[in-house]
Amino acid sequence: MRSLVVGGAGFIGSHLVGALVSRGPVTVYDDLSVGHRAWLAPHLDAGRAEFVVGDALDLPRLTEVARGHDVAFHLAANPEARHGLSRTRLDLEQGTTTCYHALEACRLAGVPRFVLSSSGTVYGDTARVCREEDLGALPISLYGASKLACEALTSAFVECFGLEARIFRFGNVVGPHGTHGAALDFLRKLERDGTTLEVLGDGKQRKPYLHVSDCVAGILHGLDHGAARLEIYNLTPPDTTTVARIAELCVAASPHPGARIHYTGGDRGWPGDIPRSMMAPDKLAAAGFRVRLTSDAAVRRAVGELAGEVFGARARPLEPGPG
Ligand SMILES: NC(=O)c1ccc[n+]([C@@H]2O[C@H](COP(=O)([O-])OP(=O)(O)OC[C@H]3O[C@@H](n4cnc5c(N)ncnc54)[C@H](O)[C@@H]3O)[C@@H](O)[C@H]2O)c1
């Protein structure tokens, strides 16, 4: 299987490439706006992966690179929902347009399979445990709106041009090489100021956290299973973790275990943030896949891994925890 990974030098992409190289040659297409070539070095040095520096907004280049691949994974996007608040064009361009280009490049270059990295933000702000068929509440962030648009484009390309596609709605993905997200944000804040950790909101926000190793395993399982030309999967643990818990773990793993946690208040971190979200992973479970780590266990492991990246030898080991 010859794979193209658009956005493959980023957090999830670099782990996905590490798994894909055992299935055949991999081409990474990334503009390095966020990702790092060094994260792919073992695979590039071993000749198992090739790196192309390119912008997914450059359709002719992406199409040329896509030729000869069996499957394209589309991961390039603005990954931070709150960035859309200050740059309202960001998710349209980096999210929706890059997705359209990746789909169009597949159509023009004859790549038969497409995988989209979507998100639980498509379900909007709802108290329901969301299943794949639940789209009653619409997205409340520009990021979520872009993901829903990407899903609709993917569906249209499947129907109109015979593409086969898998859409994965991830929970919050955590683990080594993280480029954004609450845990990394907290650890970096603690590196700058070891006395007080400011946390946006009241800390009661509660979301599902997926370890990146489970994310990659779920993508590959979903790719290998499923009978329909378009399959949509929630890829998430069934449980959730509070932001307060993440903050406590970050303080414990930092060289500043006495740091005070200050909550700014309010039920959400920023407009468009979804304070409580929960997704049911039943469809992937029915296809034979279960995540190995609960949300709490994924967070605990990821905080330890990221603390090592941020603080080096000064990171403090976390006590083993439940789940
Ligand atoms: N990390 C999460 O918690 C999470 C949750 C749900 C969905 N997702 C989605 O998964 C995908 C990957 O997320 P991530 O956390 O690895 O993000 P990331 O920012 O670490 O990786 C994205 C990669 O895309 C590259 N990129 C960005 N714009 C590009 C462009 N125009 N052309 C070429 N390359 C470009 C970046 O350099 C980066 O390497 C994204 O689509 C994101 O929205 C992530």
The ligand as a MOL file (V3000), in Angstrom:
LIG
                    3D

  0  0  0     0  0            999 V3000
M  V30 BEGIN CTAB
M  V30 COUNTS 44 48 0 0 0
M  V30 BEGIN ATOM
M  V30 1 N -5.0720 16.7850 17.8870 0
M  V30 2 C -6.3590 16.7000 18.1580 0
M  V30 3 O -6.7700 16.6950 19.3220 0
M  V30 4 C -7.3550 16.5670 17.0430 0
M  V30 5 C -8.6870 16.2950 17.3610 0
M  V30 6 C -9.6130 16.1990 16.3320 0
M  V30 7 C -9.2050 16.3400 15.0220 0
M  V30 8 N -7.9020 16.6240 14.7370 0 CHG=1
M  V30 9 C -7.5050 16.8130 13.3530 0
M  V30 10 O -6.4400 15.9250 13.0250 0
M  V30 11 C -5.5730 16.5440 12.0780 0
M  V30 12 C -4.1520 16.5210 12.5770 0
M  V30 13 O -4.0920 17.2210 13.8170 0
M  V30 14 P -2.7450 17.4110 14.6020 0
M  V30 15 O -3.1150 17.5510 16.0180 0
M  V30 16 O -1.7670 16.3760 14.1960 0 CHG=-1
M  V30 17 O -2.2950 18.8550 14.0610 0
M  V30 18 P -0.8470 19.4010 13.6880 0
M  V30 19 O -0.9680 20.8700 13.5510 0
M  V30 20 O 0.1770 18.8800 14.6330 0
M  V30 21 O -0.5770 18.7450 12.2650 0
M  V30 22 C -1.0560 19.3090 11.0670 0
M  V30 23 C 0.0810 19.2920 10.0470 0
M  V30 24 O -0.3950 19.8980 8.8440 0
M  V30 25 C 0.6010 20.7840 8.3430 0
M  V30 26 N -0.1210 21.7940 7.5660 0
M  V30 27 C -0.9470 22.7590 8.0230 0
M  V30 28 N -1.4110 23.4940 6.9960 0
M  V30 29 C -0.8650 22.9630 5.8720 0
M  V30 30 C -0.9560 23.2720 4.4810 0
M  V30 31 N -1.7070 24.2930 4.0320 0
M  V30 32 N -0.2690 22.5100 3.6060 0
M  V30 33 C 0.5020 21.4730 4.0370 0
M  V30 34 N 0.6290 21.1440 5.3280 0
M  V30 35 C -0.0420 21.8870 6.2170 0
M  V30 36 C 1.3110 21.3250 9.5670 0
M  V30 37 O 2.6300 21.7500 9.3000 0
M  V30 38 C 1.3020 20.1100 10.4980 0
M  V30 39 O 2.4580 19.3280 10.3040 0
M  V30 40 C -6.1280 17.9570 11.8500 0
M  V30 41 O -6.9540 17.9350 10.7140 0
M  V30 42 C -6.9520 18.2060 13.0830 0
M  V30 43 O -7.9850 19.1440 12.8580 0
M  V30 44 C -6.9700 16.7310 15.7220 0
M  V30 END ATOM
M  V30 BEGIN BOND
M  V30 1 1 1 2
M  V30 2 2 2 3
M  V30 3 1 2 4
M  V30 4 1 4 5
M  V30 5 2 4 44
M  V30 6 2 5 6
M  V30 7 1 6 7
M  V30 8 2 7 8
M  V30 9 1 8 9
M  V30 10 1 8 44
M  V30 11 1 9 10
M  V30 12 1 9 42
M  V30 13 1 10 11
M  V30 14 1 11 12
M  V30 15 1 11 40
M  V30 16 1 12 13
M  V30 17 1 13 14
M  V30 18 2 14 15
M  V30 19 1 14 16
M  V30 20 1 14 17
M  V30 21 1 17 18
M  V30 22 2 18 19
M  V30 23 1 18 20
M  V30 24 1 18 21
M  V30 25 1 21 22
M  V30 26 1 22 23
M  V30 27 1 23 24
M  V30 28 1 23 38
M  V30 29 1 24 25
M  V30 30 1 25 26
M  V30 31 1 25 36
M  V30 32 1 26 27
M  V30 33 1 26 35
M  V30 34 2 27 28
M  V30 35 1 28 29
M  V30 36 1 29 30
M  V30 37 2 29 35
M  V30 38 1 30 31
M  V30 39 2 30 32
M  V30 40 1 32 33
M  V30 41 2 33 34
M  V30 42 1 34 35
M  V30 43 1 36 37
M  V30 44 1 36 38
M  V30 45 1 38 39
M  V30 46 1 40 41
M  V30 47 1 40 42
M  V30 48 1 42 43
M  V30 END BOND
M  V30 END CTAB
M  END
